[in-house]
Amino acid sequence: MRFIDLPEHGGPDAMQLADGDKPVPAAGEVLIRVAAAGVNRPDIVQRMGFYPPPPGASPIMGLEVAGQVTAVGEGVERWNVGDSVCALTNGGGYAEYVAVPASQCLPVPDGLSLIEAAALPETLFTVWSNVFDRAQLRPGEVLLVHGGSSGIGTTAIQLAHNFGARVFATAGSAEKCAACEKLGAERAINYRAEDFVEVVLKATDGHGADVILDMVGGDYIDRNIQVAAKDGRIVNIAYLQGANVQVNMLPVMLKRLTLTGSTLRPQPAAVKAAIAHALESKVWPLIVAGKIRPQIAATFPLENVADAHRLMESSGHIGKIVLTL
């Protein structure tokens, strides 16, 4: 099979198209012939050498795919050869074939292309586990999403809006803010021109944000504490502007805040299987009904993966970047 090799860590040009053996599905796994693979920020971090795959995972980049099942391992009952699936991988998505735990596969929703389906798993697993499982967002509460025009952001806005939350988002241009509001954000805040703390407090009559999903870090950490509502939950899933900061922790105590975060890839298979089950029962009907749709910013052939990474690093996109095979 063809796959994207990474002989050494570095910039986008460090990745190379290579040939290798197809994986063989182990017990409990399926082999997927990949039609499309999502590009995600953790891929960039892995390429640079700061996000090694967990023990036993494929060293090939790529955390989500869509395609057809071509083989099933021992003990797999649900999936059959020929089924169209999308899947959260543990690695290996930048390839023509990938072996994936069967419990991390989901059916391609009716009405979606394989390219659209490939943009679902990593973002949906991440948003569901952090916003709904960890932070327990409830209908009527206020969610603030940083990086609202990213793949994670566009997914979080749509999910929270459809589950009855008031959604605010930050983004870096008028175009990106308009896209966030079109997806269900009550107000998108251009962080280059406005202070999100002031805007959210004013719009909520001083209440603030009950849940904050942050991938920025840096000085946002202290400002998140400022804008959080009493009993608010702040969830960090990345620190693009740094994790080492000095903050005033007194409001955390006075407002009874919860500061938390998570990484998805190293979590046990049983945790990922539970998230997949929740998504299929609670989110898949919304996708089939057309209420939630992955936002595809751009597609690139597998051999042009360096261009896909450059676009991701530029932050010039709105939504998801997908590789096609």
C-alpha positions in Angstrom: 0.0 0.0 0.0 1.0 3.7 -0.3 1.3 5.6 2.9 2.9 8.8 4.2 6.2 8.1 5.8 8.0 10.4 8.3 11.7 9.4 8.1 12.5 12.3 10.5 10.6 14.9 12.3 10.4 18.4 10.9 8.4 20.7 8.6 5.7 19.7 6.0 8.4 18.5 3.5 9.6 15.9 6.0 6.7 13.7 5.0 7.2 11.4 2.1 5.0 9.1 0.0 6.2 5.5 0.4 5.2 1.9 -0.2 4.8 -0.7 2.5 2.8 -3.8 3.5 -0.9 -3.6 4.3 -1.7 -4.1 8.0 -3.4 -7.3 9.1 -6.4 -6.8 11.4 -5.9 -8.3 14.8 -8.7 -9.8 16.9 -11.4 -7.2 17.4 -10.1 -5.0 14.5 -11.3 -4.3 10.9 -9.1 -3.4 7.9 -10.4 -0.3 6.1 -9.5 0.6 2.5 -9.2 4.4 3.0 -11.1 6.7 0.7 -10.5 9.9 2.8 -8.5 10.8 5.9 -9.0 13.9 8.1 -6.1 16.2 8.9 -5.9 17.4 12.5 -3.8 19.6 14.6 -2.3 16.6 16.5 -0.9 15.4 13.2 1.1 18.6 13.0 2.4 18.1 16.5 3.3 14.4 15.8 5.2 15.5 12.6 7.2 17.9 14.6 8.2 15.2 17.1 6.1 16.3 20.1 3.2 13.8 20.1 4.5 10.3 19.9 2.0 7.5 19.2 1.0 5.5 22.2 2.5 2.0 22.7 1.3 -0.4 20.0 -0.2 2.2 17.8 0.8 2.7 14.2 3.6 5.3 13.7 1.9 6.5 10.6 0.0 9.8 11.1 -3.8 10.1 10.7 -6.4 9.9 13.4 -9.6 9.5 11.4 -10.7 7.9 8.1 -13.7 6.8 6.0 -13.8 4.0 3.6 -14.8 0.3 3.1 -14.1 -2.7 5.3 -12.0 -5.2 3.4 -11.3 -7.7 6.1 -12.4 -8.4 9.7 -10.4 -9.8 12.6 -11.4 -12.6 14.9 -14.4 -11.8 17.1 -15.7 -8.9 15.0 -19.5 -9.4 14.7 -21.0 -6.1 13.6 -19.0 -5.2 10.5 -18.7 -7.1 7.3 -16.5 -6.9 4.2 -18.0 -4.1 2.0 -19.5 -2.0 4.8 -18.9 1.8 4.5 -17.6 3.1 7.8 -15.9 6.1 9.3 -13.5 5.5 12.2 -11.4 7.0 14.9 -8.0 5.4 14.4 -5.1 5.1 16.9 -2.8 6.1 14.1 -2.2 5.0 10.5 -4.9 7.0 8.7 -2.5 8.6 6.1 -2.4 5.3 4.1 -4.4 3.3 1.6 -5.3 0.7 4.3 -5.6 1.0 8.1 -6.5 -1.5 10.9 -8.9 0.0 13.4 -10.6 -1.4 16.5 -14.1 -2.4 15.4 -15.6 -0.5 18.4 -14.2 2.8 17.1 -16.0 2.5 13.7 -19.4 4.1 12.9 -21.6 3.8 9.9 -21.3 6.5 7.3 -24.4 8.6 7.9 -27.0 8.6 5.1 -26.5 11.6 2.9 -22.9 12.1 3.6 -20.0 11.5 1.2 -16.9 9.5 2.3 -15.0 12.8 2.3 -17.5 14.4 4.7 -17.6 11.2 6.8 -13.8 11.3 7.2 -14.1 14.7 8.8 -16.4 13.4 11.6 -14.7 11.0 14.0 -11.8 12.9 15.6 -13.7 16.1 16.1 -16.9 14.5 17.3 -15.1 12.1 19.7 -13.1 15.1 21.1 -16.1 17.5 21.4 -18.4 14.9 22.9 -16.0 13.6 25.5 -14.9 17.1 26.6 -18.0 19.3 26.3 -20.7 16.8 27.1 -19.0 14.0 29.2 -16.3 15.9 31.0 -17.9 19.4 31.3 -21.5 18.2 31.3 -22.9 21.0 29.2 -26.7 21.3 29.8 -29.5 22.9 27.7 -29.8 26.6 28.4 -26.2 27.0 29.6 -23.6 29.2 27.9 -20.8 27.6 26.0 -17.8 29.7 24.8 -15.7 28.0 22.1 -12.3 29.3 21.2 -11.0 28.7 17.7 -14.6 28.6 16.6 -13.8 28.3 12.9 -11.5 25.2 13.3 -12.7 21.7 12.8 -13.2 21.3 16.5 -14.9 24.7 16.8 -17.4 24.3 14.0 -18.3 20.9 15.4 -18.7 22.2 19.0 -20.9 25.1 17.8 -23.2 22.8 15.9 -23.5 20.2 18.6 -24.1 22.6 21.5 -26.6 24.7 19.5 -28.6 21.5 18.6 -28.6 20.4 22.3 -30.1 23.7 23.4 -27.1 25.7 24.7 -26.3 29.4 24.0 -23.1 29.4 22.1 -20.4 32.1 21.8 -17.2 31.7 19.8 -14.0 33.5 19.1 -12.4 33.7 15.7 -9.8 35.8 13.9 -11.6 37.5 11.0 -15.0 38.8 10.0 -15.4 35.9 7.6 -14.7 33.3 10.2 -17.0 35.0 12.7 -19.8 35.0 10.1 -19.2 31.3 9.5 -19.5 30.6 13.3 -22.8 32.5 13.5 -24.2 30.7 10.5 -23.5 27.4 12.3 -25.4 28.4 15.4 -23.2 30.8 17.5 -25.3 33.5 19.0 -22.3 35.8 18.8 -18.9 35.3 17.3 -16.1 37.6 18.6 -13.3 38.7 16.5 -10.4 38.4 19.0 -8.3 40.8 16.9 -10.8 43.6 17.5 -12.8 42.7 20.6 -12.3 41.4 24.1 -14.2 38.2 24.5 -14.4 38.7 28.3 -16.3 42.0 27.9 -18.5 40.7 25.1 -19.7 37.5 26.8 -20.2 39.2 30.2 -22.3 41.9 28.5 -24.3 39.5 26.4 -25.1 37.3 29.3 -25.9 40.1 31.8 -22.8 39.4 33.8 -23.5 35.6 34.1 -20.5 34.5 31.9 -19.8 31.2 30.3 -20.8 28.0 32.1 -18.5 25.9 29.9 -15.4 27.0 28.0 -13.7 24.9 25.4 -10.2 26.2 24.8 -7.3 25.1 22.5 -5.4 28.3 22.7 -4.0 28.5 26.2 -1.5 31.3 26.9 -3.2 34.5 28.2 -6.6 32.9 27.4 -6.1 30.8 30.6 -6.5 33.8 33.0 -9.2 35.4 30.8 -11.2 32.2 30.8 -11.2 32.3 34.6 -12.4 35.9 34.4 -15.3 35.2 32.1 -16.4 31.9 33.6 -19.7 31.7 35.4 -20.1 30.5 38.9 -19.7 26.7 38.9 -18.2 27.0 35.4 -16.2 24.3 33.8 -13.1 25.2 31.7 -11.8 22.4 29.4 -8.4 22.7 27.7 -7.7 20.4 24.8 -4.5 22.1 23.5 -2.2 25.0 24.3 -1.3 26.6 21.0 0.0 29.7 22.7 1.6 28.0 25.6 0.7 26.1 28.8 3.1 27.9 31.3 1.4 31.0 32.6 0.9 33.0 35.8 -2.7 33.3 36.8 -4.8 34.5 39.8 -6.3 31.4 41.2 -8.5 33.1 43.8 -11.5 33.4 41.4 -11.3 29.6 40.9 -12.1 29.1 44.5 -14.6 32.0 44.8 -16.6 30.9 41.7 -16.2 27.2 42.4 -14.7 26.6 39.0 -13.5 23.3 37.5 -10.4 23.4 35.4 -9.9 20.2 33.4 -8.7 18.9 30.1 -7.9 15.7 28.2 -6.1 14.0 25.4 -8.1 11.5 23.3 -5.5 9.2 21.6 -4.0 7.5 24.7 -7.3 6.7 26.3 -8.3 3.0 26.6 -10.3 1.3 23.9 -13.3 0.9 26.3 -13.5 4.7 26.7 -13.4 5.3 23.0 -16.0 2.6 22.4 -18.4 4.3 24.9 -18.0 7.6 23.1 -18.7 5.9 19.8 -21.9 4.4 21.3 -23.0 7.8 22.6 -22.3 9.5 19.3 -24.3 6.9 17.3 -27.3 7.1 19.5 -27.4 10.9 20.2 -25.6 12.6 17.4 -25.9 10.4 14.3 -29.7 11.1 14.1 -28.9 14.8 14.0 -26.4 14.3 11.1 -28.9 12.2 9.1 -31.5 14.9 9.7 -29.1 17.5 8.2 -28.9 19.5 11.5 -25.2 18.8 11.8 -22.8 18.8 8.8 -19.0 18.7 8.7 -17.6 21.8 7.2 -15.0 20.9 4.6 -12.5 23.7 4.0 -10.3 21.9 1.5 -9.3 18.5 0.1 -5.8 17.4 -1.0 -4.7 14.1 -2.7 -2.6 12.0 -0.3 0.6 12.8 -2.2 0.0 16.5 -1.5 -0.1 16.1 2.2 2.6 18.8 2.7 0.2 21.4 1.3 -2.6 20.2 3.6 -0.3 20.7 6.6 0.8 24.1 5.4 -2.9 25.2 5.2 -3.5 23.8 8.7 -0.5 25.7 10.1 -1.6 28.9 8.4 -5.0 28.8 10.2 -6.5 30.2 7.1 -9.2 27.6 6.8 -12.7 27.3 8.1 -13.6 23.8 9.0 -11.9 20.5 8.2 -9.0 19.6 5.8 -9.3 16.2 4.3 -6.8 14.0 2.3 -8.3 11.9 -0.5 -7.2 8.6 -1.9 
